[in-house]
Amino acid sequence: MKEKKDSSNFIKSFAIGAVSVLVLIALVVIVFDPFFHYHKPWLGLKAVLNDKEYQCIGTLRHFDYDALIVGSSVVENNDNSWFDQAYNCKSIKAVRSYGATADLCYLIDEAYKSGNDITKIFYNIDPSSLIADTEPTYESTGCPMYLYDNNPFNDIQYLFNKGVILEKIPYMIVNSYIADYDENLSYNWAKWKSFDSGSILGLYFRQKEVKPMLDEKVYEEQLRGNIELLTSELKNHPDTDFYLYFPSYSMLWWDGVYRSGERDAFIYAEKEMIKELLKYENAKVYFFQNDSEVITNLENYLDTIHFSPEINKRMLDKMAADEDRLTIDNYEDKLDEMKEFSDKIVNELVIPYEEQNKFNYEQ
């Protein structure tokens, strides 16, 4: 009898101890919360942001801000303070690697649900986003949906996650109290990268043959869906000022889409999107694709689309000065000029690289 009682007490004590440990682990994760799933930083911790798929959604729901910097990986090297100083706002990033319109509009919608009074949105428009799928891709691409949904029961995947406990929380603590981490450089990846001609030429795999130019309306269905998604944000939030801009991709990107036969389709898609955006009083549209000083200098680039932080700053400064702005009167001419310039790129500017065998070709 005594042995049974001792055994029962042991099991009871073990169960209580195990539950206590689990509760303690969960409390540690909740208090430090490196993905900001429950709250903004506590205990003097900084918002250490380096994993957008896991952290972006939480910051949009719980942080204090009145402006969003929205876009793909090309906006991540922005310093938030540039926007804060230029526009007298408090900004955070709403970013997604691919920058598809549906994904970015999903993030914008989550931001509006937060209760913050969003006065400004700075929205980077990548050409590929105009023809992307019109359904959000978070679940289909393997994002941690337990952080996105509102189901508290699947939070177990976060609360008892070895990587969170042994890696993410210590990393957050070190960067908050020891390292000189700058919160304005959220998701910034430029520090260890090389922006130079060697890098972009090494990462550009050119098509051997030039394909026939596709019909400009080949992506019409996707385009109309993405126009509806983005203009709905303008329509639904008339008190928010939208600053939408087309970034300075390198001339090798234009060489690539010319050789793939997609150049005319992208020009058409941009024209159609711009035409619809300019119908809204709360939209300002800026065009930096034709910044020849930037796009023809390969020293500015990591690859065909990713440029150095200096180019991010250059575009922001131009927006703040209201330069390179498109209007209903000039947008078609500007896009036609870009089309003509892309002809110059493929027929003149890239020829020296071709003659010097600087290009890698797709196999």
N, C-alpha and C positions, 0 to 999 in steps of 0.2 A: 504493500500500500504506500509506504513511504517513497519507494522508488518511482511509483506512478505519479505521486504528488510532485516529487522533484523534477521529473520529466515534464510534467504539465507546466510547472513554474518556469522551467528553462525555455520551453516553447513560447510561453507568454512573454517572458522577458526579451527573448530574441525578436519576437514580432514587434514589440513596442520599440525596441532599439532600431530595428530595420525601418519602421515607419518614421521614427524620429529622424533618422539619417536622410530619408527621402524628402521629408518636409524641409529639413535644413538645406538640402541641395536646391530644392525648388525656391526657397526663400532667397538664397544667394543669387540665383538667376534672376528672380523678380526684382531684387534690389539693384543689382548692377545692370541688368537688362541691356546687353551690348547691341541687340537688334532694335531696341526702343519699341518693343512690342506692346509694352504696358504704360510707359511714361517717358518723358524727356529726362536728360541726365540728372541724377541725384548726387549728393555727397561731394559736390565740387568736381565731379567728373566732367570731362569734355565730351563733346559729340564727335567721337572718333569714327569717321565714316570712310570705309574703304571697300565695302561689299554691297553694292547697290541692290542686287536682287534680294538680299536679306534685310537691308536697313532702310531703304528708301521709303517703303510703304509705312513703316513705323514713324519716321520723322514727319511725314506728311500728316499723319493722324494726331501727333502729340506735340510737335514743336510749335513755337510762337514765330509767326512770320506774316508778312503782308505782300510778298512777291515770290514768284517762282521762276527759276531758270530751267527751262524744259528742253529736252532733246536727247540725242544719242551720245555715244562716246566722244564725239567731237566737242561737246560742251563741257565735259568733265574737267578740263584743264583751266576753266575759268576760276578766278578768285572771286568768291561771292562779294567781297568787300568792294570790288570795282563797281558792281551794280548798285550796292548800297550807297556808295558815295555819289555816284553819278545821278541817281534817281531818288535819293533820300528815302530809302526803303529798307526793309529787313528781308533778305532773300534766302531761300534754300533751293537745292536742286531737286528736280523731279526728272530722273534720267533712266533710260533703258538702252542697252547696248545697240539694238537694231534701230531704234528710233522710229518704229512703225507708228503711224498716226493713231491706230486703235489703242496701242499700249500707252502712248503718251496721254491720250484723252482719258483713259482709265485713271491714270495718276492724277490728272487735273481734277477729275470728278471726286476722287478721294480727298484731295486737298480742300475742295469746297465743303465737303461733309465735316471737316474738322472744326468748323465754326470760326476760323480765322477770316478776317476781312481782307480778301485778296484784291489789292488795287492794281497790280501790274503782273503781267506774264510775259517773259522773254522767251520766245519760242523759235528754236532752230528747226528749219525745214530741210531735211535731206531729200534729194531727188528720189531716192528709192522709197521713201515713205509715202510718196504720192501714188505708187502702184503696188503697195504692200497689201497683205490680207487685211480685211476690215474687221476681223475678230481679234480680240486680245490674245496674245500668245503665251501668257505667263504659265498656265498649266501645261500646255503642250510642249513647252521647252524645259520643263522640269524645275520650275521655280518652287520654293518651299511654300506651298499653298496654305499650310497651317499658320503662316504669318499674314496671309492676305485675307482669309475668310474670318468670320466672326464666331467660329465654333471653339469654345473653350476646352472641349474635350480632347481635341487633337493637339493642344498645346504641350502635351506630354513629350512630343518630339522636340520641343524647344527646352522644356524645363529639365529634362534628363538627358541632355545631349553632351556627350563627352567632349566634342570639339568646342562647344560653347564654354564649358566649365574649365577645361584645361588650356584652351588657346585664346578664345575670344575675350573672356573676362580679364585674364592677365595682360593681354595686349592692350586692352582699353585702360587698365590701371597704369601701366607703364607710360603710355602716351599721354595720359592725363596729368600724372604727377612727376614724371621723370623726364621724358622726352619733350622737346619743344614743338609740340604738335599745333598746327594752325587750323582751327575749325573752318576757316573760310576756304580751305583747299579740299573740301569734301570730294571724295572719289577721284581725286587728281592722280593721274598715272604718269605724268610727264617726267618725274624726277630722274628716273633711271633709263630714260629713252634717249635715242640719238635722232635728232632732226637734221638730216643732211642728205645730199644727193646720193651718197653711197647707200643709205638706208632705203630710200624710196626706189631706187633703181634695182636694188636687190630683192625688193618685195613686189615689184610690178612684173607680172607674168603676162606678156603681150600675146594676143592672138596672132597666129601666123598669117591668116588670111583676113581680108576685109570682107565682111558679110554684106549682102545687099541691105540697104536701109529699109527698116520696117515701116509699115504704115504708121503715121503719127498717132492714130487712134487705137493702136493694138491693145493698149491697156485701159481702154475706156471704162469698162465696168468697174475695175478696182479704183480708178481715178474718181469716178462719181461717188463711190462709197466713201472715199477718204475726204473728198470735198465736203460731203454732208457731215461727217464726223467733226471736222475742224470748224466749219462755219456754225455748227450747232453750239459749240462752246462760246463763240462770239455772240450769238443770238441769245443764249441762255444767261449770259453774264454781261449785260450792257454797261455795268458800272466798273468793269475791269478794263484797263487799257492793255491791249495786246500789241507787243512789239515782235513782229514775225520777220525772220530773216533767212536768206539763202546763203550758206557759208562758202568760203573760198576754197573749193576743191582745187587740187593741182591740175596743171595742163595734161598730165598723164591720165587723169581720170577721163578727161574729154577725149583723149586719144583712144582710150579703152572703149568708151561707149560709141565712138564713131566706128571702130573696127567691129564691134558687136552688132552694129546696125540699129542701136537704140537711141542715138543722139536726137533724132527728130521727135521721137516719142516722149523723151524727157523734156524737151523744149515746149512741146505742146502741153504736156501735163502741167508744167510750171505756169504757162500762160493762163490755162483754165483755172488753176487754183488761185492765182493772183487776182484774176478778174472777179472771182466770187468773194475773196477776202476784202477787196476794196469797196465792196458794197456796204460795209459796216463802218459806222463812225468811230467805233472803238478799236479799229485795226490800223496799225501803221506797218507797212511792209518795206523791207530793205533788201537790197540786192548786192551781194559781195562776190558773186561768182566771176564777175568780169574785172576784178581787181588785178590787172595784168602785172603790176609790180610784184604782187604776192604769188600769183598762181604760176608764173613762168620761172620763178626762182625755186629750184628743187631743194635748196638748202633749208627751206622752211618746213619740210615735210618728213614724216616718219614713213608714210606710205601714200597712196594716191589721194586719200581723203583726210588723213589725220595730220594736222598742222601743229606748230609749236604754240605754247601759251602766248607768245608775243602776238600771234595772229588773232587769237581770241580777244586780246586786249585791243588790238587795232580795230576790230569790228565793233566792239563795245563803244569805243571812243567815237567812231563814225555815227553810230546810232544816237549816242547822247548829243552829238552835234547836229543831228537830223540830216546827215549826209547820205548820199546814195539811196535815197528814198524813192520808192515807186509810187506813181499816181495813175489814175485812170487815163491820163493823157500821155504818159511816157512809157508805160510798162511794156507794150508791144514792141516799141522801138528798141528798148533795152534788151529784150529777149532776142530780137532779130539781130542786133549787134553781137550778142553772145554767140549766136549761131554762126555768124560770119567769122568771128574771132576763132571759133573752134575749127573752122576750115583752115585758117592760118596756122593754127597749132599743128594740125595733122599734115599740112602741105609744106610747112616751112620750119616751125620751131622745133619739132621733134626729129627732123631729118638729120641734124648733126649727131644726135645720140644713136640714131640708126646706122649712120655711116661709120661711126666709131665702135660699132658692135657693143653698145652699152646695155642693150635690152636682153632680158631672159625671155624665151618664148615658151608658150604652153606646149606640152608634149601631146 
